[in-house]
Amino acid sequence: MERPKSKMESLLKLENVTKIFGGGLFNRHRITALENFSMTIDAERPSITALVGESGSGKTTLARLLLGLTRPTTGRVMYMGKDITTLTRRERKDFRRNVQVIFQDPFEVYNPFYKVDHALNLPIRKFKLAQSPEEARDLLENTLRGVGLLPEDTLGRYPHQLSGGQRQRIMVARALLMRPKVIVADEPVSMIDASLRATVLENLRELNRDFGISILYITHDLTTAYEISERIIVLYKGSVAEVGDVESVVQEPEHPYTRLLIRSIPMADPDQKWLGSHTDQDSPFADTLNVAGCKFANRCPHAMTVCVETAPPYFKTATDRATSCYLYEKSPVVDLKDMTRLPDKSPVTS
Ligand code: SF4
């Protein structure tokens, strides 16, 4: 497939994407799952980006849009510079190979009547990844070892005979088999034991470091996002509240919602700096209905009249950070699409 000729090529891109569910003749209840969202995953520079938000924030809708499983109501999802709805058959195959997914519940992905080998052999056959049964076996075993699994402990077993952590690591291996360019990992460690989480996260980090695969890590859990990612996008009710490099967003959160998220992390060490200093307070607009402005106004203790009237734009608070909040209105206004991609070696300046 011919590649676009920009300096930094985009592999996957969402351009001003809005997704609304419902509406129409038989379902008048409309839910805006994602609103005017833009982000880019670059082809040339493997990254780990975390997309964080509570349930209902639009994370899963975003994953489905990126995988082409649902279409945007407005806006476009692009793969290698081309709208994914217009890909040819060959380009779609290329897309399906290069954009892999790891879901939250590995058990759901397996057919309980087949041994786990089946889930691994399927993509080898479908994408003709090996020329002979011997080559297929070598590929399979090497890939399992690549994610720290012993082939003799995993192959020939049924899904229920493996632990949740093993099943999820097989899914990581399955994604790795294809040598994709990006993996969309949707809550990949939320259903496995805490003791195994670190291993799966390390697997994802290795895929990025050793194989040059970009990871979009989707989670409700800020702690694991902090562990694994270099960049973080905080979503609230389908809109980006804050975006920036993970260290500065987590250590010095700007948006009141991000501060709330960080304050909700169970406190292991009361002196730990990153747990924030925000106190419990109600929004002065807690009971205001039909807020036209900031989606967080009903919960925000700092809400002002302007917040309920007009949605805040993105204010660029540092070279690599933007926050959608009037508390930062002295900073220059910036376009979201310039902030939700990794900065080039020469960062974007205001
Ligand atoms: Fe709070 Fe206003 Fe900022 Fe929204 S824009 S987060 S309501 S201060």
Residues whose N, C-alpha, C, O or C-beta is under 5 A from the ligand:
A	BS01	SF4	P256 C294 F296 A297 C300 H302 A303 M304 C307 P312 S324 C325 Y326 L327
